[in-house]
Amino acid sequence: MPAPDAKKTLAKGASLHCEIVVNFDDVRKTGMFVSTRPGKAHYEMLISNLGCDSDYRPRGYFAQIEDVTHRRTIEADLRKLQTMDAGKSVQEGITGSLEEVGLTDVVQILCSGGRSMEIDLNNGKDKAQIFIRTGNIIHCAVGALQGEEAFYNLMRWQKGKFTAKECRKFPPQTITIPTMSLLMEGARRFDEG
């Protein structure tokens, strides 16, 4: 929800970024507006001040609103996968889209719980795999490319599907640097590229 001082923030010329959750079941009950959408929806909102006139009054505002409900659902599912009892297995895993949840977010969520996971990725042209053992990335393959360079290549993917699932069998280790260092170097290379 926007902060109580949102008007002051905008009046000073700053932008406001927040997430809003709308419960459409409550909306229908109160009659605020007509909607057939059920349940809760998550929206990211960015409001920018379009500048001030000569009396320092805002000229207007630009608002950008994006429905991020599906992204939040995937993130919640990934967190659930991370916190499941180690004895339970997830056969199908959690499937999502890199357009909705970026690879960096997927990796950070899955590594944070210290679990062992496999991430299978497909962008329609290439297939890739990432193996996480006890919270650390130990192997990545994109086609014939393996190790750190494969991971850096994979971080350039903006589109594609992924499936994350529990893993018990691992390929030989091809990555030895800490996961956070791997992510930071991948981000640096992406920015330079």
Secondary structure, DSSP 8 states (H G I E B T S, - for coil): ---TTHHHHHHTT--EEEEEEEEHHHHHHHTSS-----SEEEEEEEEEE--B-TTS-B--EEEEEEE-HHHHHHHHHHHHHHHS-TT---SS-EEEETTTS-HHHHHHHHHHTT--EEEEEE-SS-EEEEEEETTEEEEEEETTEESHHHHHHHTT--S-EEEEEE----------S-HHHHHHHHHHHHHH-
